[in-house]
Amino acid sequence: MTTTRQSNFAAGLRTTLLLATLTGLFVVIGALIGGSSTALMFLIMAAIFNMGAYWFSDKLALRMSGARPVSEAEAPRLYQMVRELTTRADLPMPRLYVIPQEQPNAFATGRNPKNSAVAVTAGIMTRLSEDELRGVIAHELAHIRNRDILIQSVAATIGGAITYLAYMLMWVGGDDNNSPLGVIGALAMVLLAPLAASLIQLSISRQREFSADATGAQICGNPESLASALLRLEESAKAIPMQVNQAAEPLYIVKPFRGSGIAALFSTHPPIEERVRRLRQMRPSL
């Protein structure tokens, strides 16, 4: 019980810091663009985004991914597997969704374990073996048990909010012919906002993926199942394109699209090779 309370407190603190960061960023940008009156307007906007991020981040994440709810009659194998693994993990049954994409991938979202959801692509259920799929599902359940899902969902929503702000500033700045500095500031935000979103997402994603890998291996009982799945997912991501909102990218178990050069430096996912190496080091202990 003490561990659960500590996890809840830590997750709540991180979520508060993320929302406070969003608020501060909006207010500063508003002040730079139009002074105190604009800063107040941006503060109100940030409050709206914050409420939406907390209460509706799971719905937004599922909508951004194009996921649709799937019934047990439609996916009996998936339901049986998730039910078995949630019993092993001592978790409530999450809502299940399928994303109509051929690239094998998956993510979990929700405010807490009682309001959680797991979404898998259509491709993952046909391209992975039974053991590999168990490893992936166990990884997503680990995010739920580790209380990662709210933080990741809020971060994805914040990323979307910053990107939306950048586009808005482009139009506002472009119409302000009397203020060259305003135009320059707006154009700078268009360039820097995606970077800011990536940094926010990066700060909460990489280490939590390692932790979810380790917990997921314990849940499914076989680290090699997840290690093999990660290698297969990595290869599939290179070969099969996937339509995905960039703000939701950190939610997925592997990066849905490839980056190179500077983009790779800001990847929200740790290298697959390192994840597999750590998992295979667990084999003797399990």
C-alpha positions as CSV (number, residue, x, y, z in Angstrom):
1,M,0.0,0.0,0.0
2,T,2.9,2.4,0.8
3,T,4.5,1.7,-2.5
4,T,1.3,2.4,-4.3
5,R,0.8,5.7,-2.5
6,Q,4.4,6.7,-3.3
7,S,3.8,5.9,-7.0
8,N,0.6,7.8,-7.0
9,F,2.2,10.8,-5.4
10,A,5.2,10.7,-7.8
11,A,2.9,10.5,-10.8
12,G,0.8,13.3,-9.5
13,L,3.8,15.5,-8.9
14,R,5.2,14.9,-12.4
15,T,1.8,15.6,-14.0
16,T,1.5,18.8,-12.0
17,L,5.0,19.9,-13.1
18,L,4.1,19.2,-16.8
19,L,0.9,21.2,-16.5
20,A,2.7,24.0,-14.7
21,T,5.3,24.0,-17.5
22,L,2.6,24.4,-20.1
23,T,1.0,27.2,-18.2
24,G,4.3,29.1,-17.8
25,L,5.2,28.7,-21.4
26,F,1.8,30.0,-22.6
27,V,2.0,33.0,-20.3
28,V,5.6,33.9,-21.2
29,I,4.8,33.7,-24.9
30,G,1.6,35.8,-24.5
31,A,3.6,38.5,-22.6
32,L,6.2,38.6,-25.3
33,I,3.7,38.8,-28.1
34,G,1.2,41.3,-26.8
35,G,1.9,42.3,-23.2
36,S,-0.2,41.6,-20.1
37,S,-3.5,41.5,-21.8
38,T,-2.3,38.8,-24.2
39,A,-0.6,37.0,-21.3
40,L,-3.9,36.8,-19.5
41,M,-5.6,35.4,-22.6
42,F,-2.9,32.8,-22.9
43,L,-3.3,31.9,-19.2
44,I,-7.0,31.2,-19.8
45,M,-6.0,29.1,-22.8
46,A,-3.5,27.2,-20.7
47,A,-6.1,26.5,-18.1
48,I,-8.5,25.0,-20.7
49,F,-5.7,22.9,-22.1
50,N,-4.7,21.7,-18.6
51,M,-8.3,20.6,-17.8
52,G,-8.5,18.8,-21.1
53,A,-5.1,17.2,-20.7
54,Y,-6.0,15.8,-17.2
55,W,-9.6,14.6,-17.9
56,F,-9.6,13.8,-21.6
57,S,-6.0,13.0,-22.5
58,D,-6.9,9.3,-23.0
59,K,-9.8,10.1,-25.3
60,L,-7.6,12.6,-27.2
61,A,-4.8,10.0,-27.6
62,L,-7.1,7.3,-28.8
63,R,-8.8,9.8,-31.3
64,M,-5.4,11.0,-32.5
65,S,-4.4,7.4,-33.3
66,G,-7.7,6.5,-35.0
67,A,-8.3,3.7,-32.5
68,R,-11.8,2.1,-32.2
69,P,-13.1,-0.1,-29.4
70,V,-13.0,-3.8,-30.0
71,S,-15.4,-6.3,-28.4
72,E,-14.5,-9.8,-27.0
73,A,-16.5,-11.4,-29.8
74,E,-14.3,-9.6,-32.4
75,A,-10.9,-10.3,-30.7
76,P,-11.3,-13.3,-28.3
77,R,-7.6,-14.1,-28.4
78,L,-6.6,-10.6,-27.4
79,Y,-9.2,-10.5,-24.5
80,Q,-8.0,-13.9,-23.2
81,M,-4.4,-12.8,-23.2
82,V,-5.0,-9.4,-21.6
83,R,-7.3,-10.9,-19.0
84,E,-4.6,-13.5,-18.0
85,L,-1.8,-10.9,-17.8
86,T,-3.9,-8.4,-15.8
87,T,-4.6,-11.2,-13.3
88,R,-0.8,-11.8,-13.0
89,A,-0.2,-8.1,-12.7
90,D,-3.1,-7.6,-10.2
91,L,-4.7,-4.9,-12.4
92,P,-8.2,-4.2,-13.5
93,M,-9.2,-5.1,-17.0
94,P,-8.5,-2.2,-19.3
95,R,-10.6,-1.1,-22.3
96,L,-9.3,-2.6,-25.5
97,Y,-9.0,-0.8,-28.8
98,V,-7.7,-1.6,-32.3
99,I,-5.9,0.9,-34.5
100,P,-6.5,0.2,-38.2
101,Q,-2.8,0.3,-39.2
102,E,-0.7,-2.5,-40.7
103,Q,2.5,-1.5,-38.8
104,P,2.6,-3.6,-35.6
105,N,2.6,-1.3,-32.6
106,A,0.7,-0.6,-29.3
107,F,0.2,1.9,-26.5
108,A,-1.6,2.3,-23.2
109,T,-3.4,5.4,-21.9
110,G,-5.7,6.6,-19.2
111,R,-5.8,8.6,-15.9
112,N,-5.2,5.6,-13.6
113,P,-5.5,1.8,-13.7
114,K,-9.3,1.9,-13.2
115,N,-9.7,4.2,-16.2
116,S,-7.1,2.7,-18.5
117,A,-7.1,1.5,-22.1
118,V,-4.7,-0.5,-24.3
119,A,-4.7,0.1,-28.0
120,V,-3.0,-2.3,-30.5
121,T,-2.7,-2.0,-34.2
122,A,-4.3,-4.5,-36.5
123,G,-0.9,-5.5,-37.8
124,I,0.5,-6.5,-34.4
125,M,-2.1,-9.3,-34.0
126,T,-1.1,-10.9,-37.3
127,R,2.7,-10.3,-37.4
128,L,3.8,-11.3,-33.9
129,S,3.9,-14.8,-32.4
130,E,1.7,-15.6,-29.3
131,D,4.7,-15.1,-27.0
132,E,5.8,-11.9,-28.6
133,L,2.3,-10.4,-28.4
134,R,2.2,-11.4,-24.7
135,G,5.5,-9.5,-24.2
136,V,4.0,-6.4,-25.8
137,I,0.8,-6.5,-23.8
138,A,2.8,-7.0,-20.6
139,H,4.9,-4.0,-21.4
140,E,1.7,-1.8,-21.8
141,L,0.2,-3.2,-18.6
142,A,3.5,-2.3,-16.9
143,H,3.0,1.3,-17.9
144,I,-0.4,1.1,-16.3
145,R,1.0,-0.5,-13.1
146,N,3.9,2.0,-12.9
147,R,1.4,4.9,-13.2
148,D,3.0,6.1,-16.4
149,I,-0.1,6.4,-18.5
150,L,-1.4,9.7,-17.2
151,I,2.0,11.4,-17.5
152,Q,2.6,10.1,-21.0
153,S,-1.0,11.0,-22.1
154,V,-0.6,14.5,-20.6
155,A,2.8,14.9,-22.3
156,A,1.2,14.0,-25.6
157,T,-1.6,16.5,-25.1
158,I,1.0,19.2,-24.2
159,G,2.9,18.4,-27.3
160,G,-0.2,18.9,-29.4
161,A,-1.0,22.1,-27.5
162,I,2.4,23.6,-28.2
163,T,2.2,22.7,-31.8
164,Y,-1.3,24.3,-32.0
165,L,0.1,27.4,-30.4
166,A,3.0,27.6,-32.9
167,Y,0.5,27.5,-35.8
168,M,-1.6,30.1,-34.2
169,L,1.3,32.4,-33.6
170,M,2.3,32.1,-37.3
171,W,-1.0,33.6,-38.4
172,V,-1.1,36.2,-35.6
173,G,2.5,37.3,-36.2
174,G,2.0,37.3,-39.9
175,D,-0.8,39.8,-39.7
176,D,1.0,42.3,-37.4
177,N,2.7,44.6,-39.9
178,N,3.4,47.2,-37.2
179,S,5.6,45.0,-35.1
180,P,8.6,43.3,-36.8
181,L,9.7,41.9,-33.5
182,G,6.3,40.3,-33.1
183,V,6.6,38.7,-36.5
184,I,10.1,37.5,-35.7
185,G,9.0,36.2,-32.4
186,A,6.1,34.3,-33.9
187,L,8.3,32.8,-36.6
188,A,10.8,31.7,-33.9
189,M,8.0,30.0,-32.0
190,V,7.0,28.2,-35.1
191,L,10.5,26.8,-35.3
192,L,11.0,26.2,-31.5
193,A,7.6,25.0,-30.4
194,P,8.0,21.5,-31.9
195,L,11.5,21.3,-30.3
196,A,9.9,22.3,-26.9
197,A,7.2,19.7,-27.3
198,S,9.9,17.1,-28.1
199,L,12.0,18.0,-25.0
200,I,8.9,17.8,-22.7
201,Q,8.1,14.4,-24.1
202,L,11.7,13.2,-24.0
203,S,12.0,14.1,-20.4
204,I,9.4,11.5,-19.4
205,S,9.7,8.8,-22.0
206,R,13.1,7.2,-22.2
207,Q,13.7,6.0,-18.7
208,R,10.1,5.0,-18.3
209,E,10.4,2.7,-21.3
210,F,13.3,0.9,-19.7
211,S,11.2,0.5,-16.5
212,A,8.2,-0.7,-18.4
213,D,10.3,-3.3,-20.2
214,A,11.6,-4.7,-16.9
215,T,8.2,-4.7,-15.3
216,G,6.6,-6.2,-18.4
217,A,9.2,-9.0,-18.5
218,Q,8.2,-9.9,-14.9
219,I,4.5,-9.8,-15.7
220,C,4.8,-12.1,-18.7
221,G,7.5,-14.2,-17.1
222,N,9.8,-14.3,-20.1
223,P,12.1,-11.4,-21.0
224,E,12.9,-13.0,-24.3
225,S,9.2,-12.7,-25.4
226,L,9.5,-8.9,-25.2
227,A,13.0,-8.7,-26.5
228,S,12.1,-10.7,-29.6
229,A,8.9,-8.6,-30.1
230,L,10.9,-5.3,-29.9
231,L,13.3,-6.5,-32.6
232,R,10.4,-7.5,-34.9
233,L,8.6,-4.2,-34.2
234,E,11.7,-2.2,-35.0
235,E,12.1,-4.0,-38.4
236,S,8.5,-3.6,-39.2
237,A,8.6,0.2,-38.4
238,K,11.4,0.6,-41.0
239,A,9.4,-1.3,-43.7
240,I,5.8,-0.4,-43.0
241,P,4.7,3.3,-42.9
242,M,2.3,4.4,-40.3
243,Q,0.0,7.5,-40.2
244,V,0.4,8.9,-36.7
245,N,0.0,12.3,-35.0
246,Q,3.5,13.3,-33.9
247,A,2.3,14.5,-30.5
248,A,1.1,10.9,-29.8
249,E,4.3,9.3,-30.9
250,P,5.9,8.9,-27.4
251,L,2.9,6.7,-26.3
252,Y,3.8,3.8,-28.6
253,I,6.0,0.9,-27.5
254,V,8.4,1.6,-30.5
255,K,8.8,4.8,-32.5
256,P,6.3,4.6,-35.3
257,F,8.5,6.4,-37.8
258,R,12.2,6.7,-38.3
259,G,14.3,9.8,-37.6
260,S,17.8,10.6,-38.6
261,G,20.4,13.2,-37.9
262,I,19.3,15.8,-35.4
263,A,15.8,14.3,-35.2
264,A,17.3,11.0,-33.8
265,L,19.0,13.0,-31.0
266,F,15.6,14.0,-29.7
267,S,13.9,10.6,-30.0
268,T,11.5,9.9,-27.2
269,H,12.4,6.2,-27.3
270,P,15.7,4.6,-26.1
271,P,17.6,2.5,-28.7
272,I,16.0,-0.9,-29.3
273,E,19.4,-2.5,-29.1
274,E,19.9,-1.2,-25.5
275,R,16.4,-2.3,-24.5
276,V,16.9,-5.8,-25.9
277,R,20.3,-6.0,-24.1
278,R,18.8,-5.1,-20.8
279,L,16.0,-7.6,-21.2
280,R,18.3,-10.4,-22.1
281,Q,20.4,-9.7,-19.0
282,M,17.3,-10.4,-17.0
283,R,17.0,-14.0,-18.3
284,P,19.1,-15.7,-15.6
285,S,17.2,-13.9,-12.7
286,L,13.8,-14.9,-14.1
